Amino acid sequence: MQAYRTHLVIEDPEHVTVSNLPFRPGQSVEVLFIAQDTNRAAAVQELQALLKETQTLPQVQALTEDEIAAEIAAHRRGQ
């Protein structure tokens, strides 16, 4: 599989033109659009707040290091 990445700014969401692609005419390709997060710092802060909140849940507080290690081992074994 050949991959090609380029970046562009959407000017008209109803019509996007990508030119000078390294593919031959008639070749089937998959097109995937991923919007870049313009406010990464806010997203990081939001994630940190969520993780802090999750760590205060009673269910999490009751977990031991041995239980966590056993869960990781089971996951690695595919269970």
N, C-alpha and C positions, 0 to 999 in steps of 0.2 A: 504494500500500500504506500502510495506517495502522498505526502502531506504538504500543504502550502499555507502559510500564515501571512496575513496582511492586516493592516489597521486602517480604518477609515471613519469619517464622521458622517452620521446619517443626516442628510439634508432634507430628504423627502422620504418618509417612512413607507410610502406606497411604491417607491421605485429606487432600487439600489443598483449601481453599476460598478462592477469590479473588472478592471481591464488588465491586460498583459499577464494572463494566467499561464502557468507552465504546463498546460494540458493540451492534448490534441483534440481537434474537432471530432465530435461524436462520442468522446469518452464520457462515461458516467461518473459523476462526482457527488459527494454528499456535502451539503452546505449547512453550516452551523453558525449561528450568530450568538455571541456571548457579550452582553453589555458589561463594560468595565465599571466597577464601583467608583463613583466620583468622590465619595466621601469615606475613604478607607478608615480614617482615624475614628470617625463616629461608629463605624461598624465594629472596629476593634474594641472600643469602649463598651458597646452594647453586648458583645460576646463576653467580655470580662465580667460585666455586671451579672449576666446570666449564669456564668460559671460560679461566681461567688454565691449567688442565690441558691443554686443547685447544691453546693457543698454544705449549706446550712440545713438541708432537709433531714428529718429524723432518720429516714431510711438509709441515707448515706452515712450518717454519723455512726450507725450500728455496724457497718462493715469493718471487718478486720483485714489486716494485711494478708493473712493466710487465705481468706475468702477471695480477695481480689486476685491473688496469685493463682488460686485454683480455677477461677473463672477465665483468666488469661490462658492458662494451660489447656483448658477444655476447648476454648475458641481455636487455639492453634492446632488442636487435634481434629478440628472440624465438627465438634459436638455442639 
